[in-house]
Amino acid sequence: MSKLMDPIVGKLMGLRYKSHPWHGVSIGDDAPDYIVCFIEMVSTDTVKYEVDKESGYLKLDRPQKYSNTVPALYGFIPQTYSGDNVAGVSNESLEREDIHGDSDPLDVCVLTEKTITHGDILVNAKPIGGFRMIDGGQADDKIIAVLAYDAVYGNVNDISELPHLVVERLRHYFLTYKDLPGEKRNSEITHVYGAEEAKKIIKLAMLDYDNRFNNLNAMLFR
């Protein structure tokens, strides 16, 4: 396999140019126990922001039909990809064969008691569970995590330890945040799973990323 970029040149470019939050940021040495997350949205945002896959800059993705806001920090896990391995878990658990990965990085919600005023930041978080979401026939897992060393949530190790209302708020958000006037979505959350399953999904998404991008992370971060 030929190199896409000399690693020294890549690191020097990183001093001059902003790293792409999906490809140019490491998931962290302690993954999947602790993961670096790129935050696109915070709980005070009233519109949907999303990273532009080409440039790496935040863009306004869509207007919101209702006034619902995300009840946590919301973003994605760098160096992950929802491909065949991630979709395979959904197919197995639902006894189906037609589910495919959504070709995006893994989404993540990070719970914290602190008020974070804007996105476009990196945080260190601990996965505690997730939602198995199928959106238009595609695997669209939502990893639930807590901010590392958070005063309120930092000692939570599994989603089962969260208050039921917190989980339901997250579930409601994900089932409604893409609603647009006159459009009907075909999406559902089929399972709520715990920390071990979340870590398994993250590992598979890391493998899918390596398969899709030919070990790009190994060249950039060695």
C-alpha positions as CSV (number, residue, x, y, z in Angstrom):
1,M,0.0,0.0,0.0
2,S,1.4,3.4,-0.9
3,K,1.5,6.2,1.6
4,L,-1.0,9.0,1.1
5,M,1.3,11.5,2.9
6,D,4.7,11.4,4.6
7,P,4.0,11.4,8.4
8,I,6.5,14.2,9.0
9,V,4.8,16.4,6.4
10,G,1.5,15.6,7.9
11,K,2.5,16.7,11.3
12,L,4.0,19.9,10.0
13,M,0.8,20.7,8.1
14,G,-1.0,20.2,11.4
15,L,0.9,23.2,12.8
16,R,-0.3,25.4,10.0
17,Y,-3.8,24.2,9.3
18,K,-6.8,23.1,11.4
19,S,-7.1,19.3,11.7
20,H,-10.2,17.7,10.3
21,P,-12.2,16.7,13.3
22,W,-13.1,13.3,11.8
23,H,-9.8,12.2,10.3
24,G,-7.2,14.5,11.9
25,V,-8.1,13.9,15.6
26,S,-7.1,10.8,17.5
27,I,-9.8,8.8,19.3
28,G,-7.4,8.5,22.2
29,D,-5.0,5.9,23.5
30,D,-7.5,4.6,26.1
31,A,-10.3,3.9,23.6
32,P,-12.8,2.4,24.0
33,D,-12.8,2.8,27.8
34,Y,-12.3,6.6,27.4
35,I,-12.8,8.3,24.1
36,V,-12.1,11.7,22.6
37,C,-15.4,13.2,21.2
38,F,-15.9,16.1,18.8
39,I,-18.9,18.2,20.0
40,E,-21.0,19.8,17.3
41,M,-24.0,20.9,19.4
42,V,-24.7,21.9,23.0
43,S,-28.0,22.0,24.9
44,T,-28.6,25.7,24.2
45,D,-28.5,25.3,20.4
46,T,-31.9,25.7,18.8
47,V,-30.7,24.6,15.3
48,K,-29.0,21.5,14.1
49,Y,-25.2,21.9,13.5
50,E,-23.1,19.3,11.7
51,V,-19.6,19.0,10.5
52,D,-19.2,19.4,6.8
53,K,-17.5,16.2,5.7
54,E,-15.3,17.9,3.1
55,S,-13.9,20.9,4.9
56,G,-14.3,19.9,8.6
57,Y,-16.0,23.1,9.5
58,L,-19.4,23.3,11.3
59,K,-22.4,24.0,9.1
60,L,-26.0,24.7,9.7
61,D,-27.6,21.3,8.8
62,R,-31.3,21.8,9.0
63,P,-34.0,24.0,10.7
64,Q,-35.9,22.4,13.5
65,K,-39.6,21.9,13.2
66,Y,-40.1,21.9,17.0
67,S,-38.3,23.7,19.8
68,N,-36.6,20.6,21.1
69,T,-33.0,20.9,22.1
70,V,-30.4,18.2,22.6
71,P,-30.3,17.3,26.4
72,A,-26.5,16.7,26.3
73,L,-23.4,17.5,24.4
74,Y,-23.8,16.0,20.9
75,G,-21.2,15.1,18.3
76,F,-19.3,12.2,17.0
77,I,-16.3,10.0,17.8
78,P,-13.3,10.7,15.5
79,Q,-11.6,7.8,13.7
80,T,-14.8,5.8,13.6
81,Y,-17.1,4.7,10.7
82,S,-20.5,3.0,10.6
83,G,-19.8,0.3,8.0
84,D,-20.3,-3.5,7.6
85,N,-19.1,-4.5,11.1
86,V,-21.3,-2.0,12.9
87,A,-24.3,-2.9,10.7
88,G,-23.6,-6.6,11.3
89,V,-24.4,-6.2,15.0
90,S,-27.8,-4.7,14.2
91,N,-28.5,-7.4,11.6
92,E,-27.7,-10.1,14.1
93,S,-29.6,-8.6,17.0
94,L,-32.7,-8.0,14.9
95,E,-32.4,-11.2,12.8
96,R,-32.2,-9.2,9.6
97,E,-29.9,-9.1,6.6
98,D,-30.8,-5.8,5.0
99,I,-29.3,-3.2,7.4
100,H,-26.3,-1.2,6.2
101,G,-24.0,1.2,8.0
102,D,-24.8,4.9,7.5
103,S,-21.3,5.7,6.3
104,D,-20.8,8.3,9.0
105,P,-18.7,8.5,12.2
106,L,-20.4,7.2,15.3
107,D,-22.7,9.7,17.0
108,V,-22.2,10.3,20.7
109,C,-24.0,12.2,23.5
110,V,-22.0,13.3,26.4
111,L,-23.7,14.0,29.7
112,T,-22.3,16.6,32.0
113,E,-23.6,18.9,34.8
114,K,-21.5,21.8,33.5
115,T,-22.9,24.4,31.1
116,I,-20.9,24.3,27.9
117,T,-21.7,27.3,25.8
118,H,-20.7,26.3,22.3
119,G,-19.6,23.4,20.2
120,D,-16.6,22.9,17.9
121,I,-14.6,21.5,20.9
122,L,-13.0,18.2,21.9
123,V,-13.9,16.5,25.2
124,N,-12.7,13.3,26.9
125,A,-15.6,11.0,27.8
126,K,-16.4,7.5,29.2
127,P,-18.9,5.4,27.2
128,I,-21.7,4.0,29.4
129,G,-24.2,2.6,26.8
130,G,-26.1,3.4,23.7
131,F,-29.2,3.3,21.5
132,R,-29.4,0.8,18.6
133,M,-31.1,3.1,16.1
134,I,-32.2,2.1,12.6
135,D,-32.9,5.1,10.4
136,G,-34.1,4.4,6.9
137,G,-32.7,0.9,6.9
138,Q,-29.3,2.1,8.1
139,A,-27.5,1.4,11.4
140,D,-27.3,4.8,13.2
141,D,-26.1,3.8,16.7
142,K,-26.0,6.6,19.3
143,I,-23.3,6.1,22.0
144,I,-24.1,7.6,25.4
145,A,-21.1,8.8,27.4
146,V,-20.3,10.9,30.5
147,L,-17.8,13.7,30.7
148,A,-14.6,12.3,32.2
149,Y,-14.4,13.3,35.9
150,D,-17.7,15.2,35.8
151,A,-18.9,16.0,39.4
152,V,-22.3,14.6,38.8
153,Y,-22.0,12.0,36.1
154,G,-18.3,11.1,36.3
155,N,-18.9,8.0,38.5
156,V,-21.6,6.5,36.3
157,N,-20.3,3.4,34.6
158,D,-23.4,2.0,32.9
159,I,-26.5,3.5,31.4
160,S,-28.6,1.4,33.8
161,E,-27.3,3.8,36.6
162,L,-28.9,6.8,35.0
163,P,-32.3,8.2,36.0
164,H,-35.0,6.8,33.7
165,L,-36.0,10.4,32.7
166,V,-32.5,11.2,31.4
167,V,-32.6,8.2,29.1
168,E,-36.1,9.0,27.9
169,R,-35.2,12.6,27.1
170,L,-32.3,11.3,25.0
171,R,-34.5,8.7,23.3
172,H,-37.2,11.4,22.5
173,Y,-34.7,13.7,21.0
174,F,-33.2,11.2,18.6
175,L,-36.7,10.1,17.5
176,T,-37.7,13.7,16.7
177,Y,-34.7,15.9,15.9
178,K,-34.8,15.2,12.2
179,D,-38.5,15.9,11.8
180,L,-39.3,18.4,9.0
181,P,-42.7,19.7,8.0
182,G,-44.5,17.4,5.5
183,E,-41.9,14.6,5.9
184,K,-42.3,11.2,7.5
185,R,-39.2,9.4,8.9
186,N,-38.7,5.7,9.0
187,S,-36.6,5.4,12.2
188,E,-36.8,3.5,15.5
189,I,-34.7,2.7,18.5
190,T,-34.8,-1.0,18.9
191,H,-32.5,-1.5,21.9
192,V,-30.9,0.4,24.8
193,Y,-27.6,-1.3,25.6
194,G,-25.0,-1.0,28.3
195,A,-21.3,0.0,28.5
196,E,-19.9,-3.3,27.3
197,E,-22.0,-3.3,24.2
198,A,-21.1,0.3,23.6
199,K,-17.4,-0.4,23.8
200,K,-17.9,-3.3,21.3
201,I,-19.7,-1.0,18.9
202,I,-16.9,1.5,19.2
203,K,-14.2,-1.1,18.5
204,L,-16.1,-2.3,15.4
205,A,-16.5,1.3,14.2
206,M,-12.7,1.8,14.6
207,L,-12.2,-1.4,12.5
208,D,-14.7,-0.1,9.9
209,Y,-12.8,3.2,9.8
210,D,-9.5,1.4,9.1
211,N,-11.1,-0.7,6.4
212,R,-12.7,2.3,4.8
213,F,-9.8,4.7,4.9
214,N,-6.9,2.2,4.6
215,N,-5.3,2.8,8.0
216,L,-5.1,6.5,7.5
217,N,-4.9,7.1,11.3
218,A,-1.8,4.9,11.6
219,M,0.0,7.1,9.1
220,L,-1.1,10.4,10.7
221,F,-0.5,9.5,14.4
222,R,2.4,7.1,14.5
